Amino acid sequence: MRHSGIRLALLASAIGLAASPAAADSLREALNQAYRSNPTLQAARASQRATDETVPIQKSSGRPNASATAQHIEFVQQASTSFTAPARASAVGVDLNVPLFSGGAVKNAVKAAEIRVGAGQAELRATESAIFSQVVAAYMDVLRNQAIVGLTANQVDVLTVNLQATSDRFEIGDLTRTDIAQSQSRLAVAQSDFQSAQANLIGARETYIQLVGDAPDALQPPPPLPGLPDSPMAAMEIALENNPNLIAARERADASDLDINVAGAGRLPRVSLFAGGDYTNFLGSLGSFTGAPADQTTTAAQVGVSISIPLFQGGRPAALERQAQANASAALERVIAEERDVIATVRAAYASWQAAGGIIESSLSAVAAAELSLEGVRAENTVGNRTILDILNAEQELLSARVQLVTARRNAYVAGFSLLAAMGRAEARDLGLEDEGPLYDPQANFDRVQGKWFDWDRDPAPVAQSTRTIDIPAPGAEIPATDDSQSN
């Protein structure tokens, strides 16, 4: 039976998802590019930098604050009995206020903000692993769909040859028109499956471009996944300690507990130091009773301690405290909800990973048996013991077994990576991406901004860090040529 060299290479490599050409993109390269340029991940990092600023914002409430005022007044009408009132005045004043005690509101608000920064960093880890999981799934989808396109293309070739052979045998009276119709029907279905496979491949490549920011180019088979657990219990124990979403939920619950103290501080006194100075110049317009020139400038200064003691606020502090308590209760419930979600996700991912492994083993046996069955049916057909329909059925069973094997291998890898992500072990630091360049450290930005005092301190104007995909050509359904020496 005739096949082109590329089709044979594709068929041989399809069972292993893909061949390994000399120049190809690796999963590591795809993950690294997504890590550096994915807009969702870049946006999450920018949002975390915004969260970092809540700490200096809360600290500012406990720091000294100073203000200056300046004014010029024209007294356009004076009292008829006033002979010394000035016609104009210019004044400048400076005031300084230093908070000393705020009932613990500032201290607890700062602590809560710092804890929420930690929660945000954990959520950034979760976003990172979620993007990586999507990239892995997209990568494996491209490999799987490339393999399926190769298998269905080969099936079209096989059925085309079968139809020609059936027509030749019909011409000599060996077969009937029914045999031709059956062969034509199966070829039409195979052609339809081939077109669907091509559409699925294009869709997978588009998803890859969306996530990675570049077109897939002759993707290599993925490397083995490290650190997979021996049991669902072992996986769950690791996840309960390291899952970033669960860590974030716990930290947010701790921050909500501090919010109760912040709200309750509204009932307590406020103590602060104050100082001020004023300078006024009447600009030569101040009169005098004695006739002698009056001093046209005055200065004043004052310092003191201010104590504010709330007596009644219409129930506002109590309402704020009850609100904070309710929010803290909700945060505690969200911790349990997240814990349940982590447990369910880990167990389900482990089960899917194990099931896919079992399907791979059974599919390997099914492929071997289907190949043997097809060979036997063809041999029996030559002596009249099998019909054309039997050959067509055997060929379809072999195709189904090969597609199932390719799909199972894809599912096993994606489920394994999802399991690592749920365990908190599918981030850049776990995947060794630091070898490709320095990793993003959210703590560095927090350390940079948490102690800043200067009102006029600014960062550079925002610039997008992610890459656009508008210039990437629309992908087709072509399958990259493979190196025959490496296709096995």
BANUDO-680475 format. One line per field, with one value per residue (C-alpha): residue in one letter; x, y, z. Coordinates in pm, whole numbers, plus 50000, padded with zeros to 5 digits. Example, Ala and Ser with C-alpha at 12.3 -4.5 7.8 and 13.67 -1.06 7.14 Angstrom:
<atoms>
residuo	(A:S)
X	(51230:51367)
Y	(49550:49894)
Z	(50780:50714)
</atoms>
This chain:
<atoms>
residuo	(M:R:H:S:G:I:R:L:A:L:L:A:S:A:I:G:L:A:A:S:P:A:A:A:D:S:L:R:E:A:L:N:Q:A:Y:R:S:N:P:T:L:Q:A:A:R:A:S:Q:R:A:T:D:E:T:V:P:I:Q:K:S:S:G:R:P:N:A:S:A:T:A:Q:H:I:E:F:V:Q:Q:A:S:T:S:F:T:A:P:A:R:A:S:A:V:G:V:D:L:N:V:P:L:F:S:G:G:A:V:K:N:A:V:K:A:A:E:I:R:V:G:A:G:Q:A:E:L:R:A:T:E:S:A:I:F:S:Q:V:V:A:A:Y:M:D:V:L:R:N:Q:A:I:V:G:L:T:A:N:Q:V:D:V:L:T:V:N:L:Q:A:T:S:D:R:F:E:I:G:D:L:T:R:T:D:I:A:Q:S:Q:S:R:L:A:V:A:Q:S:D:F:Q:S:A:Q:A:N:L:I:G:A:R:E:T:Y:I:Q:L:V:G:D:A:P:D:A:L:Q:P:P:P:P:L:P:G:L:P:D:S:P:M:A:A:M:E:I:A:L:E:N:N:P:N:L:I:A:A:R:E:R:A:D:A:S:D:L:D:I:N:V:A:G:A:G:R:L:P:R:V:S:L:F:A:G:G:D:Y:T:N:F:L:G:S:L:G:S:F:T:G:A:P:A:D:Q:T:T:T:A:A:Q:V:G:V:S:I:S:I:P:L:F:Q:G:G:R:P:A:A:L:E:R:Q:A:Q:A:N:A:S:A:A:L:E:R:V:I:A:E:E:R:D:V:I:A:T:V:R:A:A:Y:A:S:W:Q:A:A:G:G:I:I:E:S:S:L:S:A:V:A:A:A:E:L:S:L:E:G:V:R:A:E:N:T:V:G:N:R:T:I:L:D:I:L:N:A:E:Q:E:L:L:S:A:R:V:Q:L:V:T:A:R:R:N:A:Y:V:A:G:F:S:L:L:A:A:M:G:R:A:E:A:R:D:L:G:L:E:D:E:G:P:L:Y:D:P:Q:A:N:F:D:R:V:Q:G:K:W:F:D:W:D:R:D:P:A:P:V:A:Q:S:T:R:T:I:D:I:P:A:P:G:A:E:I:P:A:T:D:D:S:Q:S:N)
X	(50000:50144:50232:50448:50764:50624:50298:50491:50700:50389:50221:50524:50559:50187:50184:50448:50267:50543:50884:51199:51333:51673:51532:51212:51045:51054:50799:51057:51092:50716:50680:50968:50821:50481:50649:50818:50545:50196:49965:49753:50064:50209:49879:49878:50229:50125:49820:50047:50266:49951:49877:50230:50143:49872:50144:50299:49947:49851:50183:50125:49835:50082:50351:50392:50218:50287:50099:50147:49888:49917:49651:49608:49303:49169:48933:48702:48480:48565:48340:48271:48413:48732:49029:49315:49182:49415:49311:49492:49694:49908:49960:50162:50119:50286:50131:50285:50091:50255:50017:50113:49827:49538:49395:49601:49423:49739:49944:49679:49599:49968:49989:49674:49812:50140:49953:49743:50064:50170:49831:49868:50209:50056:49780:50046:50203:49863:49820:50164:50095:49750:49908:50167:49892:49715:50041:50110:49758:49789:50131:50003:49689:49903:50107:49797:49612:49916:49930:49557:49587:49865:49662:49346:49547:49697:49348:49231:49526:49453:49083:49156:49375:49107:48843:49059:49131:48760:48671:48929:48789:48434:48537:48640:48324:48496:48301:47961:47845:47762:48133:48212:47942:48079:48431:48308:48114:48412:48638:48391:48378:48758:48783:48537:48738:49054:48898:48774:49120:49272:49027:49105:49478:49432:49229:49498:49767:49563:49530:49905:49972:49731:49907:50271:50283:50447:50349:50429:50715:50782:50721:50938:50797:50768:51013:50904:50726:50934:50811:50479:50342:50306:49954:49665:49724:50086:49972:49705:49948:50185:49901:49761:50102:50201:49890:49913:49536:49498:49790:49631:49294:49458:49649:49340:49161:49444:49422:49044:49097:49316:49046:48829:49087:49111:48734:48724:48991:48730:48605:48946:49109:49346:49658:49887:50144:50097:50303:50232:50365:50200:50334:50110:50204:49950:50145:50156:49779:49751:49662:49760:49583:49901:49994:50326:50385:50236:50423:50295:50399:50304:50431:50288:50386:50220:50290:50073:49918:49578:49358:49035:48805:48502:48190:47914:47929:47579:47675:47930:48222:48003:47866:48216:48335:48039:48099:48464:48363:48124:48395:48635:48377:48338:48717:48733:48464:48654:48959:48757:48601:48944:49073:48784:48856:49225:49145:48895:49127:49424:49229:49062:49390:49558:49274:49285:49660:49637:49345:49527:49826:49604:49443:49787:49872:49542:49564:49910:49765:49467:49691:49901:49592:49422:49732:49741:49368:49387:49669:49471:49147:49328:49488:49154:48990:49225:49091:48728:48677:48637:48442:48545:48331:48544:48857:48699:48592:48939:49100:48859:48934:49307:49257:49040:49298:49579:49378:49286:49653:49756:49475:49558:49920:49810:49563:49818:50069:49815:49666:50012:50101:49765:49840:50176:50004:49750:50039:50207:50496:50438:50592:50894:51122:51007:51057:51409:51324:51587:51836:51666:51700:51623:51282:51033:51054:50746:50919:51178:50915:50759:51098:51151:50830:50734:50956:50911:50815:50864:50537:50685:50841:50717:50784:50836:50528:50349:50460:50313:50554:50369:50400:50127:50032:49878:50179:50183:50033:49718:49825:49735:49694:50023:50233:50605:50824:51002:51343:51285:51590:51433:51069:51083)
Y	(50000:50344:50615:50924:50950:51232:51045:50739:50956:51124:50790:50649:50957:50999:50727:50924:51256:51410:51359:51546:51756:51916:52270:52289:52469:52297:52312:52488:52761:52802:52832:53078:53299:53298:53382:53686:53816:53682:53984:53816:53740:54087:54245:54034:54156:54518:54465:54323:54633:54837:54619:54689:55058:54995:54960:55308:55446:55307:55414:55770:55802:55770:55999:56376:56596:56959:57217:57579:57842:58181:58448:58809:59010:59341:59500:59678:59834:59916:60003:60378:60385:60206:60439:60190:59893:59794:59819:59500:59215:58924:58626:58306:58018:57682:57399:57074:56782:56473:56187:56020:55781:55663:55380:55123:55196:55280:54994:54733:54879:54857:54497:54406:54570:54380:54052:54132:54197:53845:53715:53900:53744:53400:53481:53592:53248:53093:53305:53199:52827:52869:53031:52754:52490:52655:52670:52302:52209:52423:52275:51920:52003:52114:51793:51575:51748:51734:51360:51320:51518:51282:50975:51092:51199:50853:50705:50906:50770:50413:50436:50601:50304:50067:50234:50204:49839:49775:49944:49734:49413:49527:49571:49207:49092:48993:49245:49408:49769:49749:49701:50014:50212:50100:50204:50540:50602:50528:50750:51038:51000:50989:51306:51476:51360:51492:51836:51841:51742:52027:52276:52147:52185:52545:52617:52464:52669:52988:52913:52853:53190:53361:53220:53209:53506:53318:53057:52692:52570:52195:52134:51879:51603:51729:51619:51387:51559:51564:51520:51347:51195:50828:50857:51102:51141:51246:51492:51635:51685:51880:52084:52182:52329:52483:52559:52936:52994:52832:53031:53352:53265:53202:53529:53725:53574:53694:54043:54049:53973:54283:54489:54431:54610:54893:54944:54927:55195:55449:55464:55555:55897:56053:56233:56444:56722:57036:57339:57636:57974:58271:58587:58877:59192:59476:59632:59978:60003:59964:60291:60425:60627:60804:60921:60739:60476:60142:59816:59669:59306:59055:58707:58433:58079:57810:57455:57219:56882:56793:56525:56419:56196:56055:56071:55976:55903:55782:55413:55432:55262:54972:54926:54931:54674:54444:54480:54386:54086:53968:54008:53812:53533:53528:53509:53210:53034:53109:52936:52618:52654:52693:52395:52185:52302:52213:51867:51800:51935:51731:51409:51457:51544:51242:51016:51161:51115:50755:50680:50826:50607:50302:50411:50446:50086:49952:50168:50032:49682:49791:49939:49624:49403:49625:49616:49238:49215:49437:49229:48909:49046:49157:48815:48639:48870:48751:48396:48507:48459:48832:49107:49461:49582:49371:49542:49885:49807:49681:49994:50214:50023:50073:50448:50477:50290:50517:50834:50707:50644:50992:51149:50944:51055:51416:51376:51203:51485:51763:51589:51536:51903:52009:51790:51963:52302:52210:52099:52440:52293:52424:52769:52921:52836:52473:52449:52591:52895:53099:52946:53148:53478:53636:53557:53823:53888:54063:54107:54335:54594:54574:54629:54926:55111:55021:55282:55570:55908:56164:56305:56372:56032:55875:55568:55586:55614:55279:55079:54746:54458:54185:54124:54162:53890:54103:54050:53670:53515:53308:52946:52674:52300:52202:51956:52030:51782:51543:51381:51016:50912:51055:50968:50638)
Z	(50000:49902:50156:50131:50343:50555:50620:50737:50969:51109:51167:51342:51564:51638:51902:52094:52033:51823:51673:51778:51490:51520:51554:51758:52044:52382:52660:52875:52612:52588:52966:52985:52711:52880:53211:53057:52826:52913:52969:53237:53443:53383:53493:53810:53891:53839:54062:54331:54310:54370:54674:54803:54823:55083:55348:55306:55268:55609:55761:55644:55891:56179:56037:56086:55837:55760:55558:55457:55375:55211:55154:55053:55168:55043:55296:55056:55324:55682:55977:56003:56358:56266:56215:56243:56046:55762:55401:55301:55447:55330:55557:55556:55801:55862:56065:56184:56335:56488:56581:56909:56982:56766:56973:56780:56452:56257:56400:56326:55983:55886:56007:55815:55501:55534:55571:55264:55072:55163:55054:54725:54670:54725:54477:54228:54268:54199:53884:53768:53811:53650:53342:53329:53348:53055:52858:52922:52813:52498:52419:52457:52257:51964:51981:52011:51730:51504:51566:51498:51175:51070:51161:50986:50679:50666:50701:50400:50199:50308:50226:49892:49797:49929:49716:49406:49479:49540:49211:49027:49174:49091:48727:48705:48888:49212:49427:49421:49398:49771:49846:49644:49830:50167:50068:49938:50260:50482:50268:50294:50673:50689:50481:50717:51020:50857:50807:51167:51288:51088:51240:51589:51523:51408:51723:51944:51775:51823:52195:52213:52048:52287:52593:52484:52248:51962:51706:51784:51570:51552:51922:52098:52318:52676:52944:53228:53515:53836:54190:54128:54451:54533:54672:54689:55063:55006:54740:54969:55258:55034:54889:55229:55313:54979:54772:54709:54700:55039:55179:55050:55207:55545:55536:55439:55737:55963:55813:55864:56232:56262:56090:56397:56612:56361:56372:56753:56780:56668:57030:57177:57226:56973:57093:56880:56903:56700:56616:56398:56293:56122:55961:55856:55665:55638:55353:55508:55544:55923:56096:56443:56719:56820:56478:56496:56227:56331:56299:55974:56042:56306:56386:56602:56697:56900:57016:57214:57267:57125:57279:57111:57314:57129:57344:57105:56730:56655:56677:56392:56576:56687:56336:56187:56440:56377:56004:56050:56261:55991:55727:55946:55980:55603:55562:55798:55596:55276:55423:55472:55127:54970:55168:55039:54685:54717:54851:54573:54304:54422:54452:54114:53942:54097:53986:53632:53617:53733:53500:53201:53281:53280:52954:52797:52886:52757:52444:52366:52382:52175:51904:51885:51871:51610:51389:51411:51350:51039:50900:50956:50809:50495:50457:50509:50256:49985:50027:50052:50426:50502:50331:50239:50532:50768:50639:50676:51034:51122:50981:51180:51500:51448:51392:51703:51913:51793:51856:52203:52281:52166:52370:52679:52670:52642:52929:53151:53113:53163:53468:53614:53572:53716:54016:54066:54035:54303:54524:54482:54284:53931:53946:53775:54067:54055:53677:53674:53467:53652:53408:53132:53317:53655:53799:53900:54275:54416:54752:54592:54501:54848:55012:54779:54861:55218:55382:55138:55288:55011:54870:54525:54471:54144:53935:53557:53339:53288:52984:52877:52940:52751:52379:52118:51873:51598:51370:51406:51091:51132:51181:50935:50975:50816:51012:51036:50850:51084:51082:50995:51191:51508:51451:51636)
</atoms>
